[in-house]
């Protein structure tokens, strides 16, 4: 997956593009960084309608290439190092979004599958892809 990053896009544009592929994951943006296995303060999430150019000092633009085998922590670091964006990955767990703090070493595919399984166990998501699309 390739996400184009530039100062004119909103945080929501980036989040939506990410969630098109990983439907049981989402990314949230924060004003400051965090370390591996460290939680971001949930109350300090940046508003999704903000433009990227308004939330960072380094104004690099270009493609951000993401792969399903990227570890969660590596993805968060890539956003920071390449585009000066502080992100935290969240996973759907029992119908609620939780930070992937304790599982930064899992890759995006593994995280997404965990979210899918817990959602199905609790009856939050249908089993077939067509039914899942209707719920999203």
N, CA, C and O atoms as a GROMACS GRO file, in nm:
protein
  544
    1UNK      N    1   0.086  -0.117   0.000
    1UNK     CA    2   0.000   0.000   0.000
    1UNK      C    3   0.090   0.123   0.000
    1UNK      O    4   0.193   0.126   0.067
    2UNK      N    5   0.049   0.222  -0.075
    2UNK     CA    6   0.122   0.348  -0.079
    2UNK      C    7   0.026   0.459  -0.038
    2UNK      O    8  -0.084   0.472  -0.092
    3UNK      N    9   0.070   0.538   0.058
    3UNK     CA   10  -0.007   0.654   0.102
    3UNK      C   11   0.075   0.777   0.066
    3UNK      O   12   0.190   0.791   0.107
    4UNK      N   13   0.016   0.866  -0.011
    4UNK     CA   14   0.083   0.990  -0.048
    4UNK      C   15   0.068   1.090   0.068
    4UNK      O   16  -0.043   1.116   0.114
    5UNK      N   17   0.180   1.143   0.113
    5UNK     CA   18   0.180   1.239   0.223
    5UNK      C   19   0.218   1.376   0.168
    5UNK      O   20   0.320   1.393   0.102
    6UNK      N   21   0.132   1.474   0.196
    6UNK     CA   22   0.166   1.612   0.165
    6UNK      C   23   0.091   1.703   0.263
    6UNK      O   24  -0.002   1.660   0.331
    7UNK      N   25   0.132   1.827   0.269
    7UNK     CA   26   0.079   1.921   0.368
    7UNK      C   27  -0.068   1.956   0.349
    7UNK      O   28  -0.131   2.009   0.440
    8UNK      N   29  -0.125   1.927   0.231
    8UNK     CA   30  -0.263   1.965   0.203
    8UNK      C   31  -0.365   1.860   0.246
    8UNK      O   32  -0.483   1.890   0.261
    9UNK      N   33  -0.320   1.738   0.265
    9UNK     CA   34  -0.412   1.632   0.308
    9UNK      C   35  -0.444   1.648   0.457
    9UNK      O   36  -0.368   1.709   0.532
   10UNK      N   37  -0.558   1.593   0.495
   10UNK     CA   38  -0.593   1.596   0.637
   10UNK      C   39  -0.546   1.466   0.703
   10UNK      O   40  -0.515   1.368   0.635
   11UNK      N   41  -0.541   1.469   0.834
   11UNK     CA   42  -0.507   1.348   0.908
   11UNK      C   43  -0.608   1.238   0.879
   11UNK      O   44  -0.572   1.121   0.869
   12UNK      N   45  -0.732   1.276   0.864
   12UNK     CA   46  -0.839   1.182   0.832
   12UNK      C   47  -0.816   1.115   0.696
   12UNK      O   48  -0.847   0.997   0.680
   13UNK      N   49  -0.763   1.189   0.599
   13UNK     CA   50  -0.733   1.131   0.467
   13UNK      C   51  -0.635   1.014   0.483
   13UNK      O   52  -0.653   0.908   0.422
   14UNK      N   53  -0.534   1.035   0.564
   14UNK     CA   54  -0.432   0.931   0.585
   14UNK      C   55  -0.492   0.814   0.662
   14UNK      O   56  -0.470   0.698   0.626
   15UNK      N   57  -0.566   0.844   0.765
   15UNK     CA   58  -0.629   0.739   0.847
   15UNK      C   59  -0.724   0.655   0.763
   15UNK      O   60  -0.724   0.532   0.774
   16UNK      N   61  -0.805   0.718   0.679
   16UNK     CA   62  -0.901   0.645   0.595
   16UNK      C   63  -0.829   0.553   0.495
   16UNK      O   64  -0.870   0.439   0.475
   17UNK      N   65  -0.723   0.603   0.435
   17UNK     CA   66  -0.647   0.523   0.338
   17UNK      C   67  -0.588   0.400   0.406
   17UNK      O   68  -0.592   0.290   0.350
   18UNK      N   69  -0.535   0.417   0.526
   18UNK     CA   70  -0.478   0.306   0.602
   18UNK      C   71  -0.587   0.203   0.634
   18UNK      O   72  -0.564   0.083   0.622
   19UNK      N   73  -0.702   0.251   0.674
   19UNK     CA   74  -0.809   0.161   0.716
   19UNK      C   75  -0.878   0.090   0.598
   19UNK      O   76  -0.948  -0.009   0.618
   20UNK      N   77  -0.858   0.139   0.477
   20UNK     CA   78  -0.910   0.068   0.360
   20UNK      C   79  -0.849  -0.072   0.351
   20UNK      O   80  -0.915  -0.166   0.308
   21UNK      N   81  -0.724  -0.085   0.389
   21UNK     CA   82  -0.652  -0.212   0.382
   21UNK      C   83  -0.664  -0.290   0.512
   21UNK      O   84  -0.688  -0.410   0.512
   22UNK      N   85  -0.645  -0.221   0.623
   22UNK     CA   86  -0.647  -0.285   0.754
   22UNK      C   87  -0.774  -0.243   0.828
   22UNK      O   88  -0.771  -0.152   0.910
   23UNK      N   89  -0.884  -0.310   0.798
   23UNK     CA   90  -1.014  -0.265   0.848
   23UNK      C   91  -1.035  -0.284   0.997
   23UNK      O   92  -1.129  -0.228   1.054
   24UNK      N   93  -0.949  -0.361   1.064
   24UNK     CA   94  -0.961  -0.380   1.208
   24UNK      C   95  -0.853  -0.303   1.284
   24UNK      O   96  -0.831  -0.324   1.403
   25UNK      N   97  -0.784  -0.214   1.210
   25UNK     CA   98  -0.682  -0.127   1.268
   25UNK      C   99  -0.714   0.016   1.230
   25UNK      O  100  -0.784   0.042   1.132
   26UNK      N  101  -0.662   0.109   1.308
   26UNK     CA  102  -0.668   0.250   1.269
   26UNK      C  103  -0.546   0.319   1.327
   26UNK      O  104  -0.484   0.270   1.420
   27UNK      N  105  -0.515   0.433   1.271
   27UNK     CA  106  -0.406   0.514   1.325
   27UNK      C  107  -0.465   0.645   1.376
   27UNK      O  108  -0.558   0.701   1.317
   28UNK      N  109  -0.409   0.691   1.485
   28UNK     CA  110  -0.444   0.820   1.542
   28UNK      C  111  -0.316   0.902   1.547
   28UNK      O  112  -0.206   0.848   1.559
   29UNK      N  113  -0.332   1.032   1.539
   29UNK     CA  114  -0.218   1.124   1.536
   29UNK      C  115  -0.211   1.202   1.667
   29UNK      O  116  -0.314   1.237   1.725
   30UNK      N  117  -0.088   1.228   1.712
   30UNK     CA  118  -0.064   1.294   1.840
   30UNK      C  119   0.039   1.406   1.823
   30UNK      O  120   0.119   1.403   1.729
   31UNK      N  121   0.036   1.504   1.914
   31UNK     CA  122   0.131   1.615   1.901
   31UNK      C  123   0.275   1.576   1.934
   31UNK      O  124   0.368   1.642   1.889
   32UNK      N  125   0.295   1.470   2.011
   32UNK     CA  126   0.429   1.428   2.050
   32UNK      C  127   0.452   1.280   2.027
   32UNK      O  128   0.357   1.204   2.009
   33UNK      N  129   0.580   1.239   2.027
   33UNK     CA  130   0.613   1.099   2.003
   33UNK      C  131   0.593   1.012   2.128
   33UNK      O  132   0.571   1.061   2.238
   34UNK      N  133   0.603   0.883   2.106
   34UNK     CA  134   0.604   0.786   2.216
   34UNK      C  135   0.707   0.680   2.180
   34UNK      O  136   0.752   0.672   2.066
   35UNK      N  137   0.745   0.598   2.276
   35UNK     CA  138   0.845   0.493   2.254
   35UNK      C  139   0.776   0.359   2.234
   35UNK      O  140   0.656   0.345   2.260
   36UNK      N  141   0.853   0.259   2.188
   36UNK     CA  142   0.801   0.123   2.176
   36UNK      C  143   0.739   0.082   2.309
   36UNK      O  144   0.792   0.115   2.415
   37UNK      N  145   0.630   0.013   2.303
   37UNK     CA  146   0.558  -0.039   2.420
   37UNK      C  147   0.514   0.073   2.514
   37UNK      O  148   0.491   0.049   2.633
   38UNK      N  149   0.501   0.192   2.461
   38UNK     CA  150   0.456   0.306   2.542
   38UNK      C  151   0.326   0.359   2.484
   38UNK      O  152   0.312   0.374   2.362
   39UNK      N  153   0.232   0.388   2.570
   39UNK     CA  154   0.101   0.439   2.529
   39UNK      C  155   0.107   0.588   2.499
   39UNK      O  156   0.182   0.663   2.562
   40UNK      N  157   0.028   0.630   2.402
   40UNK     CA  158   0.010   0.773   2.375
   40UNK      C  159  -0.108   0.821   2.458
   40UNK      O  160  -0.206   0.748   2.474
   41UNK      N  161  -0.100   0.943   2.511
   41UNK     CA  162  -0.211   0.993   2.593
   41UNK      C  163  -0.336   1.016   2.508
   41UNK      O  164  -0.340   1.108   2.426
   42UNK      N  165  -0.437   0.932   2.528
   42UNK     CA  166  -0.558   0.934   2.447
   42UNK      C  167  -0.628   1.068   2.439
   42UNK      O  168  -0.690   1.100   2.338
   43UNK      N  169  -0.620   1.147   2.544
   43UNK     CA  170  -0.688   1.277   2.546
   43UNK      C  171  -0.618   1.381   2.459
   43UNK      O  172  -0.673   1.488   2.434
   44UNK      N  173  -0.497   1.350   2.414
   44UNK     CA  174  -0.422   1.446   2.335
   44UNK      C  175  -0.423   1.416   2.186
   44UNK      O  176  -0.342   1.470   2.111
   45UNK      N  177  -0.515   1.331   2.141
   45UNK     CA  178  -0.526   1.302   1.998
   45UNK      C  179  -0.549   1.431   1.921
   45UNK      O  180  -0.622   1.520   1.966
   46UNK      N  181  -0.486   1.439   1.805
   46UNK     CA  182  -0.510   1.554   1.718
   46UNK      C  183  -0.642   1.536   1.646
   46UNK      O  184  -0.683   1.424   1.616
   47UNK      N  185  -0.709   1.647   1.620
   47UNK     CA  186  -0.838   1.642   1.551
   47UNK      C  187  -0.816   1.593   1.408
   47UNK      O  188  -0.724   1.638   1.340
   48UNK      N  189  -0.900   1.500   1.363
   48UNK     CA  190  -0.879   1.439   1.231
   48UNK      C  191  -0.895   1.534   1.112
   48UNK      O  192  -0.847   1.503   1.003
   49UNK      N  193  -0.960   1.647   1.131
   49UNK     CA  194  -0.979   1.740   1.018
   49UNK      C  195  -0.860   1.835   1.000
   49UNK      O  196  -0.862   1.918   0.909
   50UNK      N  197  -0.758   1.824   1.084
   50UNK     CA  198  -0.639   1.909   1.070
   50UNK      C  199  -0.560   1.870   0.945
   50UNK      O  200  -0.553   1.753   0.908
   51UNK      N  201  -0.501   1.969   0.883
   51UNK     CA  202  -0.413   1.943   0.768
   51UNK      C  203  -0.276   1.902   0.819
   51UNK      O  204  -0.229   1.949   0.922
   52UNK      N  205  -0.213   1.813   0.744
   52UNK     CA  206  -0.082   1.762   0.782
   52UNK      C  207   0.018   1.875   0.800
   52UNK      O  208   0.100   1.873   0.892
   53UNK      N  209   0.012   1.974   0.712
   53UNK     CA  210   0.106   2.086   0.719
   53UNK      C  211   0.094   2.167   0.847
   53UNK      O  212   0.188   2.237   0.884
   54UNK      N  213  -0.021   2.158   0.915
   54UNK     CA  214  -0.042   2.234   1.038
   54UNK      C  215   0.005   2.160   1.164
   54UNK      O  216   0.005   2.218   1.272
   55UNK      N  217   0.045   2.033   1.150
   55UNK     CA  218   0.080   1.956   1.270
   55UNK      C  219   0.224   1.909   1.273
   55UNK      O  220   0.263   1.834   1.363
   56UNK      N  221   0.304   1.951   1.176
   56UNK     CA  222   0.444   1.907   1.175
   56UNK      C  223   0.536   2.021   1.137
   56UNK      O  224   0.494   2.119   1.076
   57UNK      N  225   0.663   2.005   1.173
   57UNK     CA  226   0.764   2.107   1.143
   57UNK      C  227   0.842   2.073   1.018
   57UNK      O  228   0.882   2.163   0.944
   58UNK      N  229   0.864   1.945   0.994
   58UNK     CA  230   0.937   1.899   0.876
   58UNK      C  231   0.834   1.875   0.766
   58UNK      O  232   0.746   1.790   0.782
   59UNK      N  233   0.843   1.947   0.656
   59UNK     CA  234   0.740   1.943   0.553
   59UNK      C  235   0.781   1.860   0.431
   59UNK      O  236   0.774   1.906   0.317
   60UNK      N  237   0.824   1.738   0.458
   60UNK     CA  238   0.861   1.645   0.352
   60UNK      C  239   0.734   1.585   0.294
   60UNK      O  240   0.642   1.548   0.368
   61UNK      N  241   0.728   1.576   0.162
   61UNK     CA  242   0.613   1.510   0.101
   61UNK      C  243   0.662   1.396   0.014
   61UNK      O  244   0.778   1.391  -0.026
   62UNK      N  245   0.571   1.304  -0.013
   62UNK     CA  246   0.606   1.190  -0.096
   62UNK      C  247   0.529   1.066  -0.055
   62UNK      O  248   0.439   1.072   0.028
   63UNK      N  249   0.566   0.953  -0.115
   63UNK     CA  250   0.494   0.829  -0.085
   63UNK      C  251   0.544   0.764   0.043
   63UNK      O  252   0.664   0.766   0.074
   64UNK      N  253   0.451   0.706   0.115
   64UNK     CA  254   0.484   0.623   0.231
   64UNK      C  255   0.439   0.483   0.194
   64UNK      O  256   0.319   0.455   0.187
   65UNK      N  257   0.536   0.396   0.170
   65UNK     CA  258   0.505   0.259   0.129
   65UNK      C  259   0.493   0.172   0.252
   65UNK      O  260   0.587   0.162   0.332
   66UNK      N  261   0.378   0.108   0.268
   66UNK     CA  262   0.350   0.022   0.383
   66UNK      C  263   0.330  -0.122   0.338
   66UNK      O  264   0.270  -0.148   0.234
   67UNK      N  265   0.379  -0.213   0.418
   67UNK     CA  266   0.362  -0.355   0.389
   67UNK      C  267   0.300  -0.424   0.510
   67UNK      O  268   0.320  -0.382   0.624
   68UNK      N  269   0.225  -0.530   0.484
   68UNK     CA  270   0.155  -0.601   0.591
   68UNK      C  271   0.251  -0.665   0.690
   68UNK      O  272   0.212  -0.695   0.802
   69UNK      N  273   0.374  -0.687   0.651
   69UNK     CA  274   0.471  -0.748   0.742
   69UNK      C  275   0.545  -0.646   0.829
   69UNK      O  276   0.627  -0.684   0.913
   70UNK      N  277   0.517  -0.518   0.812
   70UNK     CA  278   0.576  -0.416   0.900
   70UNK      C  279   0.527  -0.438   1.043
   70UNK      O  280   0.408  -0.458   1.066
   71UNK      N  281   0.619  -0.433   1.136
   71UNK     CA  282   0.581  -0.438   1.277
   71UNK      C  283   0.514  -0.306   1.314
   71UNK      O  284   0.547  -0.200   1.260
   72UNK      N  285   0.421  -0.315   1.405
   72UNK     CA  286   0.346  -0.196   1.446
   72UNK      C  287   0.440  -0.085   1.489
   72UNK      O  288   0.426   0.029   1.444
   73UNK      N  289   0.534  -0.116   1.575
   73UNK     CA  290   0.629  -0.016   1.624
   73UNK      C  291   0.714   0.043   1.512
   73UNK      O  292   0.746   0.162   1.515
   74UNK      N  293   0.750  -0.039   1.414
   74UNK     CA  294   0.829   0.010   1.300
   74UNK      C  295   0.747   0.106   1.214
   74UNK      O  296   0.800   0.206   1.165
   75UNK      N  297   0.619   0.076   1.196
   75UNK     CA  298   0.532   0.165   1.120
   75UNK      C  299   0.523   0.302   1.188
   75UNK      O  300   0.535   0.405   1.122
   76UNK      N  301   0.502   0.301   1.318
   76UNK     CA  302   0.493   0.427   1.393
   76UNK      C  303   0.622   0.506   1.382
   76UNK      O  304   0.620   0.628   1.368
   77UNK      N  305   0.736   0.436   1.388
   77UNK     CA  306   0.866   0.501   1.376
   77UNK      C  307   0.887   0.557   1.235
   77UNK      O  308   0.944   0.665   1.218
   78UNK      N  309   0.841   0.484   1.134
   78UNK     CA  310   0.853   0.529   0.996
   78UNK      C  311   0.777   0.659   0.972
   78UNK      O  312   0.828   0.750   0.908
   79UNK      N  313   0.655   0.668   1.025
   79UNK     CA  314   0.578   0.793   1.014
   79UNK      C  315   0.656   0.908   1.076
   79UNK      O  316   0.661   1.018   1.021
   80UNK      N  317   0.717   0.884   1.191
   80UNK     CA  318   0.790   0.989   1.263
   80UNK      C  319   0.918   1.028   1.187
   80UNK      O  320   0.942   1.146   1.161
   81UNK      N  321   0.999   0.929   1.153
   81UNK     CA  322   1.129   0.955   1.092
   81UNK      C  323   1.118   1.017   0.953
   81UNK      O  324   1.194   1.108   0.919
   82UNK      N  325   1.026   0.967   0.872
   82UNK     CA  326   1.018   1.012   0.734
   82UNK      C  327   0.933   1.138   0.716
   82UNK      O  328   0.965   1.222   0.632
   83UNK      N  329   0.824   1.150   0.794
   83UNK     CA  330   0.729   1.258   0.771
   83UNK      C  331   0.698   1.344   0.893
   83UNK      O  332   0.609   1.429   0.888
   84UNK      N  333   0.769   1.322   1.002
   84UNK     CA  334   0.750   1.402   1.124
   84UNK      C  335   0.605   1.396   1.175
   84UNK      O  336   0.550   1.496   1.220
   85UNK      N  337   0.545   1.278   1.166
   85UNK     CA  338   0.408   1.257   1.215
   85UNK      C  339   0.411   1.154   1.327
   85UNK      O  340   0.468   1.046   1.313
   86UNK      N  341   0.349   1.189   1.437
   86UNK     CA  342   0.343   1.100   1.554
   86UNK      C  343   0.213   1.022   1.551
   86UNK      O  344   0.105   1.077   1.572
   87UNK      N  345   0.223   0.892   1.524
   87UNK     CA  346   0.105   0.809   1.515
   87UNK      C  347   0.108   0.697   1.619
   87UNK      O  348   0.214   0.657   1.667
   88UNK      N  349  -0.010   0.650   1.650
   88UNK     CA  350  -0.028   0.532   1.735
   88UNK      C  351  -0.126   0.442   1.662
   88UNK      O  352  -0.231   0.487   1.618
   89UNK      N  353  -0.091   0.315   1.651
   89UNK     CA  354  -0.181   0.218   1.589
   89UNK      C  355  -0.278   0.167   1.696
   89UNK      O  356  -0.239   0.137   1.808
   90UNK      N  357  -0.404   0.158   1.656
   90UNK     CA  358  -0.510   0.103   1.741
   90UNK      C  359  -0.566  -0.022   1.674
   90UNK      O  360  -0.566  -0.032   1.551
   91UNK      N  361  -0.613  -0.116   1.756
   91UNK     CA  362  -0.675  -0.237   1.705
   91UNK      C  363  -0.815  -0.250   1.764
   91UNK      O  364  -0.836  -0.218   1.881
   92UNK      N  365  -0.908  -0.295   1.684
   92UNK     CA  366  -1.043  -0.320   1.732
   92UNK      C  367  -1.038  -0.445   1.820
   92UNK      O  368  -0.994  -0.552   1.777
   93UNK      N  369  -1.084  -0.431   1.943
   93UNK     CA  370  -1.080  -0.542   2.040
   93UNK      C  371  -1.212  -0.542   2.116
   93UNK      O  372  -1.242  -0.449   2.192
   94UNK      N  373  -1.289  -0.646   2.097
   94UNK     CA  374  -1.420  -0.657   2.164
   94UNK      C  375  -1.507  -0.534   2.141
   94UNK      O  376  -1.577  -0.489   2.231
   95UNK      N  377  -1.502  -0.480   2.020
   95UNK     CA  378  -1.587  -0.367   1.984
   95UNK      C  379  -1.533  -0.231   2.025
   95UNK      O  380  -1.600  -0.130   2.003
   96UNK      N  381  -1.413  -0.226   2.084
   96UNK     CA  382  -1.352  -0.099   2.125
   96UNK      C  383  -1.214  -0.086   2.062
   96UNK      O  384  -1.146  -0.185   2.036
   97UNK      N  385  -1.174   0.039   2.039
   97UNK     CA  386  -1.040   0.064   1.986
   97UNK      C  387  -0.940   0.073   2.100
   97UNK      O  388  -0.956   0.153   2.192
   98UNK      N  389  -0.835  -0.011   2.094
   98UNK     CA  390  -0.730  -0.012   2.197
   98UNK      C  391  -0.595   0.011   2.131
   98UNK      O  392  -0.572  -0.033   2.018
   99UNK      N  393  -0.507   0.079   2.201
   99UNK     CA  394  -0.373   0.102   2.149
   99UNK      C  395  -0.298  -0.031   2.148
   99UNK      O  396  -0.317  -0.115   2.236
  100UNK      N  397  -0.213  -0.049   2.049
  100UNK     CA  398  -0.138  -0.174   2.035
  100UNK      C  399  -0.008  -0.170   2.114
  100UNK      O  400   0.093  -0.225   2.071
  101UNK      N  401  -0.010  -0.105   2.227
  101UNK     CA  402   0.109  -0.079   2.307
  101UNK      C  403   0.188  -0.206   2.340
  101UNK      O  404   0.309  -0.210   2.318
  102UNK      N  405   0.123  -0.307   2.392
  102UNK     CA  406   0.193  -0.428   2.434
  102UNK      C  407   0.229  -0.522   2.322
  102UNK      O  408   0.288  -0.627   2.344
  103UNK      N  409   0.194  -0.485   2.201
  103UNK     CA  410   0.217  -0.575   2.087
  103UNK      C  411   0.284  -0.504   1.970
  103UNK      O  412   0.255  -0.535   1.854
  104UNK      N  413   0.372  -0.410   1.998
  104UNK     CA  414   0.442  -0.337   1.892
  104UNK      C  415   0.527  -0.428   1.804
  104UNK      O  416   0.561  -0.390   1.691
  105UNK      N  417   0.563  -0.547   1.853
  105UNK     CA  418   0.646  -0.639   1.775
  105UNK      C  419   0.564  -0.722   1.677
  105UNK      O  420   0.622  -0.790   1.591
  106UNK      N  421   0.432  -0.720   1.687
  106UNK     CA  422   0.348  -0.790   1.590
  106UNK      C  423   0.338  -0.709   1.462
  106UNK      O  424   0.342  -0.586   1.464
  107UNK      N  425   0.326  -0.780   1.349
  107UNK     CA  426   0.313  -0.706   1.224
  107UNK      C  427   0.168  -0.665   1.201
  107UNK      O  428   0.077  -0.709   1.271
  108UNK      N  429   0.148  -0.581   1.102
  108UNK     CA  430   0.015  -0.525   1.075
  108UNK      C  431  -0.087  -0.634   1.041
  108UNK      O  432  -0.202  -0.626   1.083
  109UNK      N  433  -0.044  -0.734   0.966
  109UNK     CA  434  -0.134  -0.844   0.933
  109UNK      C  435  -0.178  -0.918   1.059
  109UNK      O  436  -0.297  -0.948   1.075
  110UNK      N  437  -0.084  -0.947   1.148
  110UNK     CA  438  -0.117  -1.016   1.274
  110UNK      C  439  -0.211  -0.931   1.359
  110UNK      O  440  -0.307  -0.983   1.416
  111UNK      N  441  -0.183  -0.803   1.368
  111UNK     CA  442  -0.269  -0.712   1.445
  111UNK      C  443  -0.411  -0.710   1.388
  111UNK      O  444  -0.509  -0.718   1.461
  112UNK      N  445  -0.420  -0.698   1.256
  112UNK     CA  446  -0.550  -0.692   1.190
  112UNK      C  447  -0.628  -0.822   1.212
  112UNK      O  448  -0.748  -0.819   1.236
  113UNK      N  449  -0.558  -0.935   1.205
  113UNK     CA  450  -0.623  -1.064   1.226
  113UNK      C  451  -0.672  -1.078   1.371
  113UNK      O  452  -0.780  -1.131   1.394
  114UNK      N  453  -0.593  -1.030   1.466
  114UNK     CA  454  -0.639  -1.031   1.607
  114UNK      C  455  -0.767  -0.950   1.622
  114UNK      O  456  -0.861  -0.992   1.690
  115UNK      N  457  -0.771  -0.834   1.559
  115UNK     CA  458  -0.891  -0.750   1.563
  115UNK      C  459  -1.010  -0.818   1.500
  115UNK      O  460  -1.121  -0.811   1.553
  116UNK      N  461  -0.987  -0.884   1.388
  116UNK     CA  462  -1.095  -0.956   1.320
  116UNK      C  463  -1.149  -1.068   1.409
  116UNK      O  464  -1.270  -1.083   1.424
  117UNK      N  465  -1.059  -1.146   1.468
  117UNK     CA  466  -1.101  -1.259   1.551
  117UNK      C  467  -1.180  -1.215   1.674
  117UNK      O  468  -1.284  -1.272   1.705
  118UNK      N  469  -1.131  -1.114   1.743
  118UNK     CA  470  -1.204  -1.071   1.863
  118UNK      C  471  -1.339  -1.009   1.827
  118UNK      O  472  -1.435  -1.021   1.902
  119UNK      N  473  -1.345  -0.945   1.712
  119UNK     CA  474  -1.472  -0.887   1.668
  119UNK      C  475  -1.572  -0.996   1.632
  119UNK      O  476  -1.690  -0.985   1.664
  120UNK      N  477  -1.524  -1.101   1.567
  120UNK     CA  478  -1.612  -1.211   1.530
  120UNK      C  479  -1.660  -1.287   1.653
  120UNK      O  480  -1.775  -1.329   1.660
  121UNK      N  481  -1.570  -1.306   1.750
  121UNK     CA  482  -1.607  -1.379   1.872
  121UNK      C  483  -1.717  -1.307   1.949
  121UNK      O  484  -1.803  -1.370   2.009
  122UNK      N  485  -1.713  -1.177   1.946
  122UNK     CA  486  -1.812  -1.098   2.018
  122UNK      C  487  -1.933  -1.065   1.932
  122UNK      O  488  -2.026  -0.998   1.977
  123UNK      N  489  -1.932  -1.112   1.807
  123UNK     CA  490  -2.045  -1.088   1.719
  123UNK      C  491  -2.052  -0.947   1.663
  123UNK      O  492  -2.158  -0.903   1.619
  124UNK      N  493  -1.938  -0.876   1.665
  124UNK     CA  494  -1.937  -0.738   1.615
  124UNK      C  495  -1.924  -0.732   1.463
  124UNK      O  496  -1.961  -0.632   1.402
  125UNK      N  497  -1.872  -0.840   1.402
  125UNK     CA  498  -1.846  -0.838   1.259
  125UNK      C  499  -1.889  -0.972   1.200
  125UNK      O  500  -1.869  -1.077   1.262
  126UNK      N  501  -1.946  -0.966   1.082
  126UNK     CA  502  -1.985  -1.088   1.013
  126UNK      C  503  -1.862  -1.159   0.959
  126UNK      O  504  -1.755  -1.100   0.947
  127UNK      N  505  -1.877  -1.286   0.927
  127UNK     CA  506  -1.764  -1.368   0.884
  127UNK      C  507  -1.727  -1.350   0.738
  127UNK      O  508  -1.609  -1.361   0.704
  128UNK      N  509  -1.821  -1.324   0.651
  128UNK     CA  510  -1.788  -1.312   0.510
  128UNK      C  511  -1.744  -1.170   0.477
  128UNK      O  512  -1.790  -1.074   0.540
  129UNK      N  513  -1.654  -1.155   0.377
  129UNK     CA  514  -1.607  -1.020   0.340
  129UNK      C  515  -1.720  -0.928   0.297
  129UNK      O  516  -1.718  -0.809   0.329
  130UNK      N  517  -1.820  -0.980   0.227
  130UNK     CA  518  -1.932  -0.898   0.182
  130UNK      C  519  -2.011  -0.845   0.300
  130UNK      O  520  -2.046  -0.727   0.304
  131UNK      N  521  -2.038  -0.932   0.396
  131UNK     CA  522  -2.113  -0.888   0.514
  131UNK      C  523  -2.031  -0.789   0.596
  131UNK      O  524  -2.087  -0.695   0.653
  132UNK      N  525  -1.898  -0.809   0.602
  132UNK     CA  526  -1.812  -0.715   0.676
  132UNK      C  527  -1.818  -0.578   0.611
  132UNK      O  528  -1.826  -0.477   0.681
  133UNK      N  529  -1.813  -0.573   0.477
  133UNK     CA  530  -1.820  -0.444   0.407
  133UNK      C  531  -1.948  -0.370   0.440
  133UNK      O  532  -1.947  -0.248   0.456
  134UNK      N  533  -2.058  -0.442   0.450
  134UNK     CA  534  -2.185  -0.379   0.482
  134UNK      C  535  -2.186  -0.320   0.622
  134UNK      O  536  -2.256  -0.223   0.648
  135UNK      N  537  -2.108  -0.380   0.713
  135UNK     CA  538  -2.103  -0.329   0.849
  135UNK      C  539  -2.011  -0.210   0.866
  135UNK      O  540  -2.028  -0.130   0.958
  136UNK      N  541  -1.912  -0.198   0.776
  136UNK     CA  542  -1.813  -0.091   0.791
  136UNK      C  543  -1.862   0.040   0.736
  136UNK      O  544  -1.791   0.140   0.741
   0.00000   0.00000   0.00000
